[in-house]
Amino acid sequence: MVDLDYALRHDPPAALTAESTTDQKIEHEKWERSNRMSLMVINNSISSAIRGAIPDSENAKEYLNSVEEQFKGSSKAHASSLILKILTTKYEGTSGVREHIMMISDMAHKLKGLDMEISDGFLMHFIMTSLPARFNAFKINYMSRP
């Protein structure tokens, strides 16, 4: 497994010809072996449902680029669903207020990981508006703080 990622770090070597040197043949074989092994590891690491949505490739680096492109769209959809969930989540009283606040904060943290950061002040307004009327005294007390 030494140099397994060789094909991911290096472009494919030129095609072999009758005039290829021994060093070129060794380089080509090294890249080919790494590429085959990398593709095998990648394919065995991805679920079949995801694999079906990614075009086949004989080049491990190109295949990983296809995987990345597939998930760019998925990350946009995930960000949209997180934003919608933050906007529509209301405290139902089934868990503690702390858990409710932590859940919304966690969604905001996930958005930050998707390059969609929400400021702390804006997040607090989302949280306050998600609380029912019985928390009005708490909201007024919090909002009146400097």
CORSULWO-V284738 format. One record per residue. N is the residue number from 1. RES is the residue in one small letter. OMEGA is omega in degrees with one decimal (NA if undefined). NEAR is the number of other ideal C-beta (glycine too) atoms within 8 Angstrom. Layout:
# CORSULWO-V284738
n->{N:N}
res->{RES:RES}
omega->{OMEGA:OMEGA}
near->{NEAR:NEAR}
This chain:
# CORSULWO-V284738
n->{1:2:3:4:5:6:7:8:9:10:11:12:13:14:15:16:17:18:19:20:21:22:23:24:25:26:27:28:29:30:31:32:33:34:35:36:37:38:39:40:41:42:43:44:45:46:47:48:49:50:51:52:53:54:55:56:57:58:59:60:61:62:63:64:65:66:67:68:69:70:71:72:73:74:75:76:77:78:79:80:81:82:83:84:85:86:87:88:89:90:91:92:93:94:95:96:97:98:99:100:101:102:103:104:105:106:107:108:109:110:111:112:113:114:115:116:117:118:119:120:121:122:123:124:125:126:127:128:129:130:131:132:133:134:135:136:137:138:139:140:141:142:143:144:145:146}
res->{m:v:d:l:d:y:a:l:r:h:d:p:p:a:a:l:t:a:e:s:t:t:d:q:k:i:e:h:e:k:w:e:r:s:n:r:m:s:l:m:v:i:n:n:s:i:s:s:a:i:r:g:a:i:p:d:s:e:n:a:k:e:y:l:n:s:v:e:e:q:f:k:g:s:s:k:a:h:a:s:s:l:i:l:k:i:l:t:t:k:y:e:g:t:s:g:v:r:e:h:i:m:m:i:s:d:m:a:h:k:l:k:g:l:d:m:e:i:s:d:g:f:l:m:h:f:i:m:t:s:l:p:a:r:f:n:a:f:k:i:n:y:m:s:r:p}
omega->{176.9:-178.7:177.8:-177.6:-178.2:-178.8:177.7:-178.5:-175.4:174.5:179.4:178.8:178.2:178.8:179.7:176.4:178.2:-178.8:-178.1:179.7:177.7:178.7:178.4:178.4:178.5:178.0:-179.4:179.6:178.9:180.0:-179.5:-179.5:178.7:-179.7:179.0:-179.6:179.3:178.0:179.5:-179.8:-179.5:-177.9:178.9:-179.4:-176.5:179.7:-176.7:178.9:179.4:-178.8:-179.4:-178.5:-176.7:179.8:178.4:177.4:176.9:-178.1:-176.0:-179.5:178.0:179.1:177.9:175.9:176.8:176.9:179.0:179.2:179.1:-176.6:173.9:176.9:179.6:-179.3:176.2:178.3:178.7:178.7:179.5:-179.8:176.8:179.1:179.1:-179.7:177.6:-177.7:-173.0:-178.9:177.0:177.7:-176.3:-179.9:-179.5:176.4:179.0:178.4:179.4:179.5:178.3:179.4:179.4:179.1:179.2:177.7:178.2:177.4:178.7:177.9:177.5:176.7:177.7:177.2:178.1:-179.9:177.5:-174.3:175.1:-179.1:-178.7:180.0:179.1:179.1:179.6:177.0:175.2:-178.0:-179.0:-180.0:178.7:-179.4:-179.2:-175.2:-178.1:177.1:-176.8:179.3:177.2:-179.5:-179.3:179.1:-179.4:-176.0:-179.1:176.6:179.0:NA}
near->{3:3:6:9:8:10:14:10:5:8:4:7:8:4:3:7:5:3:4:8:6:5:6:11:10:8:9:11:8:10:13:9:8:15:13:8:10:13:12:8:9:12:8:6:5:10:5:6:6:10:9:6:6:11:4:5:9:5:9:13:9:8:13:10:8:11:12:8:8:11:8:8:8:8:9:8:8:10:11:8:8:12:10:8:9:13:7:6:11:6:10:4:5:3:5:5:8:6:8:14:9:8:9:14:10:8:12:12:8:10:14:10:6:10:5:8:7:10:6:5:6:8:12:9:8:12:12:10:6:10:11:7:4:4:10:7:6:8:10:8:8:9:7:5:5:1}
